[in-house]
Amino acid sequence: MSHRMLKICLVVSLAVNLLVLGAVGGFFGSGRHKDVRLDSVSTRHEARSRGPMTSLGPLVRAMERKDRRDLGRMIQKAQGRDRHMDRELRAQVTASLADLLRSEPFERAAVMAVLDDEATMIDERLVIAREALLDKLASMTPKAREQLAQALLQGRK
């Protein structure tokens, strides 16, 4: 490889590395990685449909970052569980489900029982999240609720 070709490769490599570094730095620098996520809906910035809300996501996304963080803390406190316990429980449920999937003959009722238990846990958490959201909304000033309503109508992330 010629000396000139080596220089070109080094410059291109440096440019790519700086591009990757900028992208990662921008993601963490924006603080978005810390935001509360109550659903898995896309977080693109375009306006969303204005139909009936089927989740808490649109309302939570319309909140200011500080309010979302406060809401997340309220939910965690209300659940009274730590994340380590949640991970262990998820691992147990996953292992149980995997064992049932491997079993012969397939035990449809047993798999349904595991899925029903998980759905019950999700429903319980949703009730807690709704109550925390209502508490947060009740604690806001009328002006803050007006700003939230405007942001909700505008589809702000």
Beta strands, then each sheet from edge to edge (+ up, - down):
end
